[in-house]
């Protein structure tokens, strides 16, 4: 598989991965909102989470070919995807992802 094939596959899969990641975030937010605590505490907890989570690659990714490896590493480290989600990618992408996951955890 070529770099071009990996790029096309990444562009195809990223929206699905992001949708799944955002659903997990929404589930987390629902738990924050329904926690048995003061409304103000829940509000500020939610606001803090949103401010942090909006920077996730699983929410917003810089779509440049030159950032594909970094984006994949960030998706792995955020828990947006797993190594198994990369099964259709080239060995180079899988090796890079495994290396990055091991060195950035």
N, C-alpha and C positions, 0 to 999 in steps of 0.2 A: 504494500500500500504506500502511496506517495504522500508527501506533505500536503499536496493539493486535496487528495482524497480525505485525509484527516481533517483538513480545514472545512470541507463541505459537510462532513459528518458532524463535526463540532457545531457548526451553525445550525444543523438540523436538530441535534439533540439538546442544545442549550435551552431553548424555550421550554421543553418538557421538564428538564432538570430544575429550571427556575420555578416553574409552576408547582412542582412537587415540594421544593424547598419552601416556597411561600405558604403553601398549605400547612406545612409543619409549623411555620412561624405563627400563622393565624390560630392554630390549635394552642400554641403556647400563650398567645395573647388572650384567648378566651379563658384560659386557666388563671391568668393574672387578673382579669376583669372579675371573675367569679370567686376569687379568693375571699375568705372571711376576714377582711380587714377594712380599715377606714377607706372611704372613697378617695380621699386625697392621696393616701399611700398607693392605692392601686393605680390612680391616674399617673402619678409621677413614675412609678415602676414601669408602666406601659410606655410612657414618653421616653424614658431612658433606653428601654429595649428597642423601640422604633428608631431612635437616633443611631444606635449601634448597628442594628440589623440592616438598615437601608444601605450601608456600605458593603454588605456581603456581595460577593460575585454571584451567589444564588439569587440575588435580587436585581443587581445591576452590574453588568459586565462591560468592560471596554472591548468592543468587538473589532479588534485588529488582529490580523494574522500573526503579527510579531508577538502578541500577548497570549496566544493560545495555550502554550505550555504553562505560563504563569496562572492563567485562568483555571486550567484544569487542576493545578496544584492547590489553588485557593479553594476551589469547589470541594476537593477531597478534604482539606483541612477544616473547612466549615461543616463538613458532614452532609453537604448537599448531594454528593455522589459517593460511590464506593469504587474500588478498583474493578469490581465486577461490571460496573457500568461502562467500562472502557474496553470490553471484550471485542468490539468490532473495529477498534482502532489499530494502528500499526504497532509493531513491537517497540519501535522507538518511543511512541507516546506512552505505552504501558511501562516501559523501563524508566522513563523520565518521571512518570507519576509515582511509581514505586519508590524511586530515589527521593523525590521531593517529600513524599508522605513520611518516609522514614526519617528524614533529616529536619523536618519542620514540625514534628509533634512534640 
